[in-house]
Amino acid sequence: MGGDFNCPLNSFIDKKGGILNPRKSVISTIGNLQEELDLVDIWRVKNPDKKSFTWSQNEHMIFSRLDYWLISNSIHNLVKVTDITPAIRTDHSATMLKLLVSVTS
């Protein structure tokens, strides 16, 4: 499951600038969904201490990581690369992941 959740899950590491009030109900709902479906924020799993952001408002110097890939914990070891890269014509960066896929015949 991936997309723009419009909320940093951890304001201290996933947000820079602006008001640091966490949206507790949204964070709780996402956390409950992750727990119920055994999902992990794969970018954070692979980058536990890294600060990188997927959205910015340069005029006010506000940066947040709002976009996530929440994947099944049972396949997180198949993710070989996950990255945040610039995207064109949007205020969001692209969140990319590459999976190891084996083909058997």
Backbone as XML, in Angstrom:
<?xml version="1.0"?>
<chain id="A" units="angstrom">
  <residue number="1" name="MET">
    <atom name="N" x="0.859" y="-1.144" z="0.000"/>
    <atom name="CA" x="0.000" y="0.000" z="0.000"/>
    <atom name="C" x="0.910" y="1.213" z="0.000"/>
  </residue>
  <residue number="2" name="GLY">
    <atom name="N" x="0.691" y="2.104" z="-0.919"/>
    <atom name="CA" x="1.561" y="3.264" z="-0.978"/>
    <atom name="C" x="0.822" y="4.516" z="-1.358"/>
  </residue>
  <residue number="3" name="GLY">
    <atom name="N" x="1.413" y="5.633" z="-1.012"/>
    <atom name="CA" x="0.836" y="6.896" z="-1.417"/>
    <atom name="C" x="1.136" y="8.018" z="-0.449"/>
  </residue>
  <residue number="4" name="ASP">
    <atom name="N" x="0.415" y="9.122" z="-0.665"/>
    <atom name="CA" x="0.546" y="10.322" z="0.145"/>
    <atom name="C" x="-0.418" y="10.208" z="1.324"/>
  </residue>
  <residue number="5" name="PHE">
    <atom name="N" x="0.125" y="9.984" z="2.517"/>
    <atom name="CA" x="-0.692" y="9.869" z="3.722"/>
    <atom name="C" x="-0.897" y="11.233" z="4.389"/>
  </residue>
  <residue number="6" name="ASN">
    <atom name="N" x="-0.239" y="12.265" z="3.843"/>
    <atom name="CA" x="-0.405" y="13.650" z="4.278"/>
    <atom name="C" x="-0.131" y="13.853" z="5.771"/>
  </residue>
  <residue number="7" name="CYS">
    <atom name="N" x="0.762" y="13.042" z="6.325"/>
    <atom name="CA" x="1.064" y="13.131" z="7.747"/>
    <atom name="C" x="2.413" y="12.481" z="8.022"/>
  </residue>
  <residue number="8" name="PRO">
    <atom name="N" x="3.353" y="13.222" z="8.653"/>
    <atom name="CA" x="4.587" y="12.559" z="9.069"/>
    <atom name="C" x="4.286" y="11.625" z="10.237"/>
  </residue>
  <residue number="9" name="LEU">
    <atom name="N" x="4.770" y="10.392" z="10.168"/>
    <atom name="CA" x="4.495" y="9.430" z="11.230"/>
    <atom name="C" x="5.305" y="9.729" z="12.484"/>
  </residue>
  <residue number="10" name="ASN">
    <atom name="N" x="6.469" y="10.350" z="12.324"/>
    <atom name="CA" x="7.302" y="10.727" z="13.458"/>
    <atom name="C" x="7.795" y="12.147" z="13.207"/>
  </residue>
  <residue number="11" name="SER">
    <atom name="N" x="7.169" y="13.121" z="13.858"/>
    <atom name="CA" x="7.487" y="14.537" z="13.603"/>
    <atom name="C" x="8.938" y="14.885" z="13.862"/>
  </residue>
  <residue number="12" name="PHE">
    <atom name="N" x="9.601" y="14.165" z="14.753"/>
    <atom name="CA" x="10.976" y="14.508" z="15.102"/>
    <atom name="C" x="11.972" y="14.114" z="14.013"/>
  </residue>
  <residue number="13" name="ILE">
    <atom name="N" x="11.700" y="13.038" z="13.291"/>
    <atom name="CA" x="12.640" y="12.583" z="12.268"/>
    <atom name="C" x="12.096" y="12.801" z="10.854"/>
  </residue>
  <residue number="14" name="ASP">
    <atom name="N" x="10.766" y="12.887" z="10.696"/>
    <atom name="CA" x="10.152" y="12.990" z="9.369"/>
    <atom name="C" x="9.649" y="14.385" z="9.037"/>
  </residue>
  <residue number="15" name="LYS">
    <atom name="N" x="10.022" y="15.382" z="9.832"/>
    <atom name="CA" x="9.572" y="16.751" z="9.579"/>
    <atom name="C" x="10.661" y="17.729" z="9.983"/>
  </residue>
  <residue number="16" name="LYS">
    <atom name="N" x="10.771" y="18.812" z="9.206"/>
    <atom name="CA" x="11.730" y="19.876" z="9.510"/>
    <atom name="C" x="11.044" y="21.205" z="9.217"/>
  </residue>
  <residue number="17" name="GLY">
    <atom name="N" x="11.018" y="22.074" z="10.213"/>
    <atom name="CA" x="10.383" y="23.378" z="10.047"/>
    <atom name="C" x="8.885" y="23.308" z="10.305"/>
  </residue>
  <residue number="18" name="GLY">
    <atom name="N" x="8.275" y="24.462" z="10.404"/>
    <atom name="CA" x="6.838" y="24.516" z="10.637"/>
    <atom name="C" x="6.461" y="24.057" z="12.036"/>
  </residue>
  <residue number="19" name="ILE">
    <atom name="N" x="5.193" y="23.887" z="12.263"/>
    <atom name="CA" x="4.665" y="23.449" z="13.558"/>
    <atom name="C" x="4.850" y="21.940" z="13.686"/>
  </residue>
  <residue number="20" name="LEU">
    <atom name="N" x="5.379" y="21.503" z="14.817"/>
    <atom name="CA" x="5.659" y="20.087" z="15.005"/>
    <atom name="C" x="4.535" y="19.345" z="15.731"/>
  </residue>
  <residue number="21" name="ASN">
    <atom name="N" x="3.320" y="19.871" z="15.696"/>
    <atom name="CA" x="2.195" y="19.179" z="16.324"/>
    <atom name="C" x="1.867" y="17.913" z="15.555"/>
  </residue>
  <residue number="22" name="PRO">
    <atom name="N" x="2.058" y="16.742" z="16.163"/>
    <atom name="CA" x="1.714" y="15.502" z="15.459"/>
    <atom name="C" x="0.198" y="15.349" z="15.351"/>
  </residue>
  <residue number="23" name="ARG">
    <atom name="N" x="-0.250" y="14.799" z="14.239"/>
    <atom name="CA" x="-1.672" y="14.514" z="14.035"/>
    <atom name="C" x="-1.940" y="13.140" z="14.625"/>
  </residue>
  <residue number="24" name="LYS">
    <atom name="N" x="-2.164" y="13.127" z="15.939"/>
    <atom name="CA" x="-2.213" y="11.893" z="16.707"/>
    <atom name="C" x="-3.252" y="10.900" z="16.206"/>
  </residue>
  <residue number="25" name="SER">
    <atom name="N" x="-4.431" y="11.362" z="15.799"/>
    <atom name="CA" x="-5.469" y="10.413" z="15.352"/>
    <atom name="C" x="-5.064" y="9.748" z="14.039"/>
  </residue>
  <residue number="26" name="VAL">
    <atom name="N" x="-4.437" y="10.505" z="13.142"/>
    <atom name="CA" x="-3.995" y="9.930" z="11.859"/>
    <atom name="C" x="-2.863" y="8.942" z="12.109"/>
  </residue>
  <residue number="27" name="ILE">
    <atom name="N" x="-1.897" y="9.334" z="12.936"/>
    <atom name="CA" x="-0.767" y="8.458" z="13.255"/>
    <atom name="C" x="-1.261" y="7.173" z="13.913"/>
  </residue>
  <residue number="28" name="SER">
    <atom name="N" x="-2.217" y="7.304" z="14.807"/>
    <atom name="CA" x="-2.784" y="6.138" z="15.485"/>
    <atom name="C" x="-3.507" y="5.219" z="14.504"/>
  </residue>
  <residue number="29" name="THR">
    <atom name="N" x="-4.273" y="5.801" z="13.591"/>
    <atom name="CA" x="-4.997" y="5.004" z="12.597"/>
    <atom name="C" x="-4.034" y="4.239" z="11.696"/>
  </residue>
  <residue number="30" name="ILE">
    <atom name="N" x="-2.982" y="4.913" z="11.236"/>
    <atom name="CA" x="-1.982" y="4.249" z="10.392"/>
    <atom name="C" x="-1.272" y="3.161" z="11.190"/>
  </residue>
  <residue number="31" name="GLY">
    <atom name="N" x="-0.929" y="3.451" z="12.446"/>
    <atom name="CA" x="-0.290" y="2.455" z="13.307"/>
    <atom name="C" x="-1.173" y="1.234" z="13.522"/>
  </residue>
  <residue number="32" name="ASN">
    <atom name="N" x="-2.473" y="1.454" z="13.741"/>
    <atom name="CA" x="-3.415" y="0.339" z="13.907"/>
    <atom name="C" x="-3.502" y="-0.495" z="12.639"/>
  </residue>
  <residue number="33" name="LEU">
    <atom name="N" x="-3.538" y="0.169" z="11.491"/>
    <atom name="CA" x="-3.574" y="-0.529" z="10.203"/>
    <atom name="C" x="-2.316" y="-1.366" z="10.016"/>
  </residue>
  <residue number="34" name="GLN">
    <atom name="N" x="-1.167" y="-0.789" z="10.346"/>
    <atom name="CA" x="0.092" y="-1.526" z="10.230"/>
    <atom name="C" x="0.092" y="-2.752" z="11.143"/>
  </residue>
  <residue number="35" name="GLU">
    <atom name="N" x="-0.384" y="-2.577" z="12.358"/>
    <atom name="CA" x="-0.400" y="-3.688" z="13.300"/>
    <atom name="C" x="-1.376" y="-4.779" z="12.865"/>
  </residue>
  <residue number="36" name="GLU">
    <atom name="N" x="-2.567" y="-4.367" z="12.451"/>
    <atom name="CA" x="-3.594" y="-5.332" z="12.065"/>
    <atom name="C" x="-3.196" y="-6.143" z="10.836"/>
  </residue>
  <residue number="37" name="LEU">
    <atom name="N" x="-2.537" y="-5.483" z="9.871"/>
    <atom name="CA" x="-2.177" y="-6.148" z="8.619"/>
    <atom name="C" x="-0.707" y="-6.555" z="8.559"/>
  </residue>
  <residue number="38" name="ASP">
    <atom name="N" x="0.038" y="-6.348" z="9.645"/>
    <atom name="CA" x="1.465" y="-6.656" z="9.726"/>
    <atom name="C" x="2.237" y="-5.966" z="8.596"/>
  </residue>
  <residue number="39" name="LEU">
    <atom name="N" x="2.067" y="-4.637" z="8.523"/>
    <atom name="CA" x="2.730" y="-3.828" z="7.508"/>
    <atom name="C" x="3.860" y="-3.031" z="8.140"/>
  </residue>
  <residue number="40" name="VAL">
    <atom name="N" x="4.897" y="-2.774" z="7.356"/>
    <atom name="CA" x="5.999" y="-1.937" z="7.810"/>
    <atom name="C" x="6.214" y="-0.796" z="6.820"/>
  </residue>
  <residue number="41" name="ASP">
    <atom name="N" x="6.672" y="0.328" z="7.328"/>
    <atom name="CA" x="7.108" y="1.465" z="6.520"/>
    <atom name="C" x="8.507" y="1.102" z="6.031"/>
  </residue>
  <residue number="42" name="ILE">
    <atom name="N" x="8.588" y="0.546" z="4.843"/>
    <atom name="CA" x="9.835" y="-0.066" z="4.376"/>
    <atom name="C" x="10.969" y="0.947" z="4.251"/>
  </residue>
  <residue number="43" name="TRP">
    <atom name="N" x="10.675" y="2.183" z="3.872"/>
    <atom name="CA" x="11.756" y="3.167" z="3.781"/>
    <atom name="C" x="12.366" y="3.390" z="5.162"/>
  </residue>
  <residue number="44" name="ARG">
    <atom name="N" x="11.532" y="3.489" z="6.196"/>
    <atom name="CA" x="12.050" y="3.707" z="7.550"/>
    <atom name="C" x="12.780" y="2.471" z="8.061"/>
  </residue>
  <residue number="45" name="VAL">
    <atom name="N" x="12.314" y="1.267" z="7.707"/>
    <atom name="CA" x="13.012" y="0.042" z="8.107"/>
    <atom name="C" x="14.422" y="0.032" z="7.527"/>
  </residue>
  <residue number="46" name="LYS">
    <atom name="N" x="14.554" y="0.407" z="6.264"/>
    <atom name="CA" x="15.860" y="0.395" z="5.603"/>
    <atom name="C" x="16.715" y="1.617" z="5.939"/>
  </residue>
  <residue number="47" name="ASN">
    <atom name="N" x="16.084" y="2.676" z="6.459"/>
    <atom name="CA" x="16.788" y="3.924" z="6.781"/>
    <atom name="C" x="16.348" y="4.402" z="8.167"/>
  </residue>
  <residue number="48" name="PRO">
    <atom name="N" x="16.711" y="3.673" z="9.222"/>
    <atom name="CA" x="16.138" y="3.947" z="10.547"/>
    <atom name="C" x="16.434" y="5.333" z="11.123"/>
  </residue>
  <residue number="49" name="ASP">
    <atom name="N" x="17.541" y="5.941" z="10.766"/>
    <atom name="CA" x="17.900" y="7.236" z="11.347"/>
    <atom name="C" x="18.016" y="8.361" z="10.322"/>
  </residue>
  <residue number="50" name="LYS">
    <atom name="N" x="17.779" y="8.057" z="9.066"/>
    <atom name="CA" x="17.991" y="9.035" z="7.999"/>
    <atom name="C" x="16.842" y="10.033" z="7.915"/>
  </residue>
  <residue number="51" name="LYS">
    <atom name="N" x="17.207" y="11.302" z="7.723"/>
    <atom name="CA" x="16.208" y="12.340" z="7.490"/>
    <atom name="C" x="16.179" y="12.622" z="5.996"/>
  </residue>
  <residue number="52" name="SER">
    <atom name="N" x="15.064" y="12.336" z="5.392"/>
    <atom name="CA" x="14.844" y="12.635" z="3.987"/>
    <atom name="C" x="13.353" y="12.910" z="3.846"/>
  </residue>
  <residue number="53" name="PHE">
    <atom name="N" x="12.999" y="13.791" z="2.934"/>
    <atom name="CA" x="11.628" y="14.273" z="2.900"/>
    <atom name="C" x="11.015" y="14.090" z="1.519"/>
  </residue>
  <residue number="54" name="THR">
    <atom name="N" x="9.697" y="13.900" z="1.485"/>
    <atom name="CA" x="9.003" y="13.691" z="0.218"/>
    <atom name="C" x="8.161" y="14.893" z="-0.196"/>
  </residue>
  <residue number="55" name="TRP">
    <atom name="N" x="8.034" y="15.877" z="0.675"/>
    <atom name="CA" x="7.252" y="17.066" z="0.372"/>
    <atom name="C" x="7.966" y="18.274" z="0.936"/>
  </residue>
  <residue number="56" name="SER">
    <atom name="N" x="7.883" y="19.381" z="0.225"/>
    <atom name="CA" x="8.505" y="20.601" z="0.741"/>
    <atom name="C" x="7.693" y="21.820" z="0.340"/>
  </residue>
  <residue number="57" name="GLN">
    <atom name="N" x="7.783" y="22.804" z="1.185"/>
    <atom name="CA" x="7.240" y="24.123" z="0.895"/>
    <atom name="C" x="8.405" y="25.083" z="1.101"/>
  </residue>
  <residue number="58" name="ASN">
    <atom name="N" x="9.113" y="25.362" z="0.022"/>
    <atom name="CA" x="10.372" y="26.098" z="0.111"/>
    <atom name="C" x="10.200" y="27.519" z="0.639"/>
  </residue>
  <residue number="59" name="GLU">
    <atom name="N" x="9.075" y="28.154" z="0.345"/>
    <atom name="CA" x="8.850" y="29.532" z="0.797"/>
    <atom name="C" x="8.938" y="29.645" z="2.319"/>
  </residue>
  <residue number="60" name="HIS">
    <atom name="N" x="8.420" y="28.651" z="3.032"/>
    <atom name="CA" x="8.432" y="28.665" z="4.494"/>
    <atom name="C" x="9.450" y="27.687" z="5.088"/>
  </residue>
  <residue number="61" name="MET">
    <atom name="N" x="10.241" y="27.075" z="4.220"/>
    <atom name="CA" x="11.271" y="26.119" z="4.649"/>
    <atom name="C" x="10.684" y="25.001" z="5.531"/>
  </residue>
  <residue number="62" name="ILE">
    <atom name="N" x="9.636" y="24.368" z="5.009"/>
    <atom name="CA" x="8.998" y="23.244" z="5.690"/>
    <atom name="C" x="9.223" y="22.004" z="4.833"/>
  </residue>
  <residue number="63" name="PHE">
    <atom name="N" x="9.663" y="20.930" z="5.470"/>
    <atom name="CA" x="9.940" y="19.672" z="4.791"/>
    <atom name="C" x="9.323" y="18.542" z="5.598"/>
  </residue>
  <residue number="64" name="SER">
    <atom name="N" x="8.675" y="17.598" z="4.925"/>
    <atom name="CA" x="8.054" y="16.459" z="5.613"/>
    <atom name="C" x="8.164" y="15.208" z="4.762"/>
  </residue>
  <residue number="65" name="ARG">
    <atom name="N" x="8.198" y="14.071" z="5.425"/>
    <atom name="CA" x="8.069" y="12.790" z="4.721"/>
    <atom name="C" x="6.619" y="12.367" z="4.909"/>
  </residue>
  <residue number="66" name="LEU">
    <atom name="N" x="5.839" y="12.498" z="3.828"/>
    <atom name="CA" x="4.398" y="12.235" z="3.860"/>
    <atom name="C" x="4.006" y="11.014" z="3.041"/>
  </residue>
  <residue number="67" name="ASP">
    <atom name="N" x="4.915" y="10.540" z="2.204"/>
    <atom name="CA" x="4.615" y="9.470" z="1.251"/>
    <atom name="C" x="5.293" y="8.187" z="1.698"/>
  </residue>
  <residue number="68" name="TYR">
    <atom name="N" x="4.531" y="7.103" z="1.697"/>
    <atom name="CA" x="5.020" y="5.841" z="2.255"/>
    <atom name="C" x="4.665" y="4.659" z="1.367"/>
  </residue>
  <residue number="69" name="TRP">
    <atom name="N" x="5.509" y="3.646" z="1.433"/>
    <atom name="CA" x="5.178" y="2.298" z="0.980"/>
    <atom name="C" x="5.043" y="1.469" z="2.252"/>
  </residue>
  <residue number="70" name="LEU">
    <atom name="N" x="3.842" y="1.018" z="2.547"/>
    <atom name="CA" x="3.607" y="0.120" z="3.678"/>
    <atom name="C" x="3.465" y="-1.270" z="3.094"/>
  </residue>
  <residue number="71" name="ILE">
    <atom name="N" x="4.420" y="-2.134" z="3.389"/>
    <atom name="CA" x="4.418" y="-3.468" z="2.780"/>
    <atom name="C" x="4.339" y="-4.537" z="3.858"/>
  </residue>
  <residue number="72" name="SER">
    <atom name="N" x="3.965" y="-5.708" z="3.437"/>
    <atom name="CA" x="3.876" y="-6.836" z="4.362"/>
    <atom name="C" x="5.238" y="-7.105" z="5.004"/>
  </residue>
  <residue number="73" name="ASN">
    <atom name="N" x="5.231" y="-7.228" z="6.303"/>
    <atom name="CA" x="6.468" y="-7.514" z="7.030"/>
    <atom name="C" x="7.106" y="-8.810" z="6.539"/>
  </residue>
  <residue number="74" name="SER">
    <atom name="N" x="6.300" y="-9.737" z="6.061"/>
    <atom name="CA" x="6.827" y="-11.034" z="5.631"/>
    <atom name="C" x="7.667" y="-10.943" z="4.353"/>
  </residue>
  <residue number="75" name="ILE">
    <atom name="N" x="7.561" y="-9.848" z="3.605"/>
    <atom name="CA" x="8.360" y="-9.725" z="2.375"/>
    <atom name="C" x="9.363" y="-8.573" z="2.445"/>
  </residue>
  <residue number="76" name="HIS">
    <atom name="N" x="9.521" y="-7.951" z="3.610"/>
    <atom name="CA" x="10.417" y="-6.796" z="3.658"/>
    <atom name="C" x="11.856" y="-7.157" z="3.294"/>
  </residue>
  <residue number="77" name="ASN">
    <atom name="N" x="12.247" y="-8.414" z="3.474"/>
    <atom name="CA" x="13.608" y="-8.812" z="3.104"/>
    <atom name="C" x="13.793" y="-8.930" z="1.588"/>
  </residue>
  <residue number="78" name="LEU">
    <atom name="N" x="12.706" y="-8.881" z="0.818"/>
    <atom name="CA" x="12.813" y="-8.900" z="-0.638"/>
    <atom name="C" x="13.076" y="-7.511" z="-1.220"/>
  </residue>
  <residue number="79" name="VAL">
    <atom name="N" x="12.964" y="-6.483" z="-0.404"/>
    <atom name="CA" x="13.226" y="-5.122" z="-0.872"/>
    <atom name="C" x="14.727" y="-4.884" z="-0.846"/>
  </residue>
  <residue number="80" name="LYS">
    <atom name="N" x="15.290" y="-4.671" z="-2.010"/>
    <atom name="CA" x="16.730" y="-4.476" z="-2.129"/>
    <atom name="C" x="17.108" y="-3.001" z="-2.109"/>
  </residue>
  <residue number="81" name="VAL">
    <atom name="N" x="16.246" y="-2.140" z="-2.623"/>
    <atom name="CA" x="16.529" y="-0.707" z="-2.662"/>
    <atom name="C" x="15.234" y="0.044" z="-2.384"/>
  </residue>
  <residue number="82" name="THR">
    <atom name="N" x="15.333" y="1.060" z="-1.563"/>
    <atom name="CA" x="14.240" y="2.003" z="-1.398"/>
    <atom name="C" x="14.859" y="3.385" z="-1.320"/>
  </residue>
  <residue number="83" name="ASP">
    <atom name="N" x="14.260" y="4.344" z="-2.021"/>
    <atom name="CA" x="14.887" y="5.649" z="-2.130"/>
    <atom name="C" x="13.823" y="6.719" z="-2.299"/>
  </residue>
  <residue number="84" name="ILE">
    <atom name="N" x="14.197" y="7.942" z="-1.984"/>
    <atom name="CA" x="13.364" y="9.115" z="-2.230"/>
    <atom name="C" x="14.111" y="9.947" z="-3.251"/>
  </residue>
  <residue number="85" name="THR">
    <atom name="N" x="13.469" y="10.203" z="-4.398"/>
    <atom name="CA" x="14.133" y="10.909" z="-5.485"/>
    <atom name="C" x="13.253" y="12.063" z="-5.972"/>
  </residue>
  <residue number="86" name="PRO">
    <atom name="N" x="13.869" y="13.097" z="-6.517"/>
    <atom name="CA" x="13.086" y="14.229" z="-7.026"/>
    <atom name="C" x="12.141" y="13.791" z="-8.138"/>
  </residue>
  <residue number="87" name="ALA">
    <atom name="N" x="11.010" y="14.460" z="-8.202"/>
    <atom name="CA" x="10.031" y="14.219" z="-9.272"/>
    <atom name="C" x="9.735" y="15.565" z="-9.938"/>
  </residue>
  <residue number="88" name="ILE">
    <atom name="N" x="9.316" y="15.528" z="-11.182"/>
    <atom name="CA" x="9.059" y="16.779" z="-11.896"/>
    <atom name="C" x="7.592" y="17.171" z="-11.792"/>
  </residue>
  <residue number="89" name="ARG">
    <atom name="N" x="7.369" y="18.474" z="-11.824"/>
    <atom name="CA" x="6.029" y="19.067" z="-11.835"/>
    <atom name="C" x="5.155" y="18.685" z="-10.646"/>
  </residue>
  <residue number="90" name="THR">
    <atom name="N" x="5.762" y="18.540" z="-9.487"/>
    <atom name="CA" x="5.013" y="18.244" z="-8.277"/>
    <atom name="C" x="5.805" y="18.730" z="-7.070"/>
  </residue>
  <residue number="91" name="ASP">
    <atom name="N" x="5.110" y="18.959" z="-5.977"/>
    <atom name="CA" x="5.811" y="19.347" z="-4.752"/>
    <atom name="C" x="6.180" y="18.130" z="-3.907"/>
  </residue>
  <residue number="92" name="HIS">
    <atom name="N" x="5.930" y="16.935" z="-4.441"/>
    <atom name="CA" x="6.298" y="15.694" z="-3.765"/>
    <atom name="C" x="7.445" y="15.020" z="-4.513"/>
  </residue>
  <residue number="93" name="SER">
    <atom name="N" x="8.303" y="14.371" z="-3.753"/>
    <atom name="CA" x="9.340" y="13.535" z="-4.357"/>
    <atom name="C" x="8.779" y="12.141" z="-4.574"/>
  </residue>
  <residue number="94" name="ALA">
    <atom name="N" x="9.423" y="11.377" z="-5.421"/>
    <atom name="CA" x="9.001" y="10.002" z="-5.675"/>
    <atom name="C" x="9.622" y="9.083" z="-4.627"/>
  </residue>
  <residue number="95" name="THR">
    <atom name="N" x="8.838" y="8.151" z="-4.147"/>
    <atom name="CA" x="9.333" y="7.136" z="-3.218"/>
    <atom name="C" x="9.402" y="5.840" z="-3.996"/>
  </residue>
  <residue number="96" name="MET">
    <atom name="N" x="10.596" y="5.312" z="-4.129"/>
    <atom name="CA" x="10.835" y="4.178" z="-5.002"/>
    <atom name="C" x="11.284" y="2.977" z="-4.187"/>
  </residue>
  <residue number="97" name="LEU">
    <atom name="N" x="10.876" y="1.811" z="-4.646"/>
    <atom name="CA" x="11.429" y="0.581" z="-4.065"/>
    <atom name="C" x="11.622" y="-0.437" z="-5.170"/>
  </residue>
  <residue number="98" name="LYS">
    <atom name="N" x="12.648" y="-1.245" z="-5.001"/>
    <atom name="CA" x="12.956" y="-2.324" z="-5.935"/>
    <atom name="C" x="12.925" y="-3.630" z="-5.165"/>
  </residue>
  <residue number="99" name="LEU">
    <atom name="N" x="12.183" y="-4.574" z="-5.708"/>
    <atom name="CA" x="12.055" y="-5.899" z="-5.088"/>
    <atom name="C" x="12.911" y="-6.910" z="-5.825"/>
  </residue>
  <residue number="100" name="LEU">
    <atom name="N" x="13.453" y="-7.849" z="-5.076"/>
    <atom name="CA" x="14.147" y="-8.972" z="-5.668"/>
    <atom name="C" x="13.073" y="-9.980" z="-6.079"/>
  </residue>
  <residue number="101" name="VAL">
    <atom name="N" x="13.042" y="-10.287" z="-7.359"/>
    <atom name="CA" x="12.062" y="-11.241" z="-7.853"/>
    <atom name="C" x="12.829" y="-12.390" z="-8.504"/>
  </residue>
  <residue number="102" name="SER">
    <atom name="N" x="12.526" y="-13.591" z="-8.089"/>
    <atom name="CA" x="13.183" y="-14.736" z="-8.714"/>
    <atom name="C" x="12.190" y="-15.424" z="-9.639"/>
  </residue>
  <residue number="103" name="VAL">
    <atom name="N" x="12.709" y="-15.864" z="-10.748"/>
    <atom name="CA" x="11.885" y="-16.557" z="-11.734"/>
    <atom name="C" x="12.337" y="-18.006" z="-11.760"/>
  </residue>
  <residue number="104" name="THR">
    <atom name="N" x="11.398" y="-18.899" z="-11.596"/>
    <atom name="CA" x="11.717" y="-20.329" z="-11.666"/>
    <atom name="C" x="11.019" y="-20.923" z="-12.879"/>
  </residue>
  <residue number="105" name="SER">
    <atom name="N" x="11.646" y="-21.914" z="-13.454"/>
    <atom name="CA" x="11.038" y="-22.540" z="-14.634"/>
    <atom name="C" x="10.686" y="-23.968" z="-14.361"/>
  </residue>
</chain>
